[in-house]
């Protein structure tokens, strides 16, 4: 707050209000560029200069004291002291510009130019500052009040933006001084110094600024926290190895596991982070993007091997369907279980029969290896079944072997070979009983077998076999 300044002359140093002690009625004045040291004086010995909008600083304003009036006389600054004012009485006037002023400390009156005179403190004048409720020269009726602010504004009030806002509050309300403080224990606060009216107006303005600044600072804090977290996460991910793949939406649940058990185990075992997209892309809406981040290529690859579920089609010859599926789907179920597949099912919808296999890549490789090996035995077991039938028929023709017993028993006895599966084009799923003993079943008796496929069953679709389910013998009607 500017205190002392020569009218119309900007060359002299300006005094500023550095501190106010309302209780002791003392003020401390500091000077521009520290040309003089700070000076603490009673409030009664200082007053505010008129504002730039006041008539007291306009050329049209003329102060014309009369003989006998008490005035204040300006003493110019020296190298050891700033500008000062002292009280005196006008004894006489010459040419309306020169005034003889006496003082109790002076032996005789001195001549003073009118520009170096002013009204004494406390005297009213028409050039008062309309923005202040105090007289422009009075400091004796000041009050002080401390207003606490929310902790979130602690940094803001000490920033340049906060200081600028508080200065605007002081100017608009007419405060003499507003001082911010940011205490770590008690929180931020501002001390308001001025008249009661000025303090009231300042508190109204502070309420408005505090309300909006709380929201603004809260937003900045959240924004900064998000930016910091994003930067930290980006640095972390960029420093790690990564791999990505697409997975069918229907397999996401299998990959995650019940209550996240499977994916959480993989994350824990390999120290990786797994991000799964919430939805598919416009180009491929039925798949999800999965990205794996880990400390090493090995950890990422191992995690991917356990999480990437695929679906593949494995073609099988028409005459090998029964051999691959087995009686009551036992063979297909056994292969799916051994390879740890998610599921395996027969698909004949395209006219080219195939198995649809679902599982992890290594599981699919294991399943195809088992199927390849199993199919290699198809012709061998077909030949064995054919030879067994021929021998049985020969024994029956010669009458040396037991004849077929119709209406009694199950027609099974001891035989020479065993084969399980579907004979080439015969429609039978059991050429020889599974125990490998007893007389082979005659073709005429191979009806009602669990894996039977007669010429009238072309419209049937074999039921899906899951690795953890019970194989079913029923067939589903084609839609």
Beta strands, then each sheet from edge to edge (+ up, - down):
strand 1: 15-21
strand 2: 26-31
strand 3: 39-42
strand 4: 70-75
strand 5: 84-94
strand 6: 98-102
strand 7: 110-113
strand 8: 117-119
strand 9: 143-148
strand 10: 177-183
strand 11: 187-194
strand 12: 241-248
strand 13: 273-276
strand 14: 287-294
strand 15: 309-315
strand 16: 343-347
strand 17: 354-360
strand 18: 460-462
strand 19: 465-466
strand 20: 475-477
sheet 1: 1+ 2- 3+
sheet 2: 7+ 6- 5+ 4- 8+
sheet 3: 9+ 11- 10+
sheet 4: 12+ 14- 13+
sheet 5: 15+ 17- 16+ 19-
sheet 6: 18+ 20-
end
